[in-house]
Amino acid sequence: MDHASPVGSGHGAPSFGAQASGRGGDGAAAGGSTGGRGGGADAAEVTELRETCAILESKVQKLEQLVRLKDSKIATLQDKLRQSGLL
């Protein structure tokens, strides 16, 4: 089960990881109960949902990294403004 480890690991901000994995689990449970298909189709759907969740968590991590980078740049620019007496 390679796909289960990235989903449950919660890389990035802990609150986002918990929310994202919680949503993935809810979707899998809803899909399994209303699917009405054979067991193989449900397993494939769960695998696909886990992969989707892992991809989305990776994207969240990248966006969080960009926010940290922007915050750092803003802080640097604010320091320069303070030093020049404009802020």
C-alpha positions in Angstrom: 0.0 0.0 0.0 2.4 2.7 -1.2 -0.4 5.2 -1.6 -1.5 5.1 2.0 1.7 6.4 3.5 1.7 9.9 1.7 -2.0 10.4 2.5 -1.7 9.6 6.2 1.6 11.2 6.8 0.3 14.8 6.8 3.4 16.5 5.4 3.2 20.3 5.5 1.0 22.2 7.9 -0.6 19.7 10.4 -4.1 21.1 10.2 -4.1 21.0 6.4 -2.8 17.4 6.3 -5.5 16.3 8.8 -8.2 18.0 6.8 -7.1 16.7 3.4 -6.8 13.1 4.7 -10.1 13.4 6.4 -11.8 14.5 3.2 -10.2 11.6 1.3 -11.5 9.1 3.8 -15.0 10.5 3.7 -15.0 10.4 -0.1 -13.8 6.8 -0.1 -16.5 5.8 2.4 -19.3 7.5 0.5 -18.1 6.0 -2.8 -17.9 2.5 -1.3 -21.4 2.6 0.2 -23.2 4.1 -2.8 -21.2 2.5 -5.6 -23.1 -0.8 -5.9 -20.4 -2.3 -8.0 -18.2 -5.3 -7.5 -15.4 -5.3 -4.9 -12.7 -4.8 -7.5 -14.2 -1.5 -8.8 -14.4 -0.2 -5.2 -10.8 -1.1 -4.5 -9.7 0.7 -7.7 -11.8 3.7 -6.8 -10.2 3.9 -3.3 -6.8 3.6 -4.9 -7.6 6.4 -7.3 -8.9 8.6 -4.5 -5.8 8.0 -2.4 -3.6 9.0 -5.3 -5.7 12.1 -5.9 -5.4 13.0 -2.2 -1.7 12.5 -2.3 -1.3 14.8 -5.3 -3.5 17.4 -3.7 -1.5 17.3 -0.5 1.7 17.7 -2.5 0.2 20.8 -4.2 -0.8 22.2 -0.8 2.8 21.7 0.4 4.2 23.6 -2.6 1.7 26.4 -2.1 2.6 26.7 1.5 6.3 26.9 0.5 5.5 29.7 -1.9 3.6 31.6 0.8 6.6 31.3 3.2 8.9 32.6 0.4 6.6 35.5 -0.3 6.4 36.3 3.5 10.2 36.3 3.6 10.4 38.6 0.7 7.8 41.0 2.2 9.7 41.0 5.5 13.0 41.8 3.6 11.3 44.7 1.7 9.7 46.0 4.9 13.2 46.0 6.6 14.6 48.0 3.7 11.8 50.5 4.0 12.3 50.9 7.7 16.0 51.4 7.2 15.4 54.1 4.6 12.8 55.8 6.9 9.8 55.3 4.6 7.9 53.0 6.9 
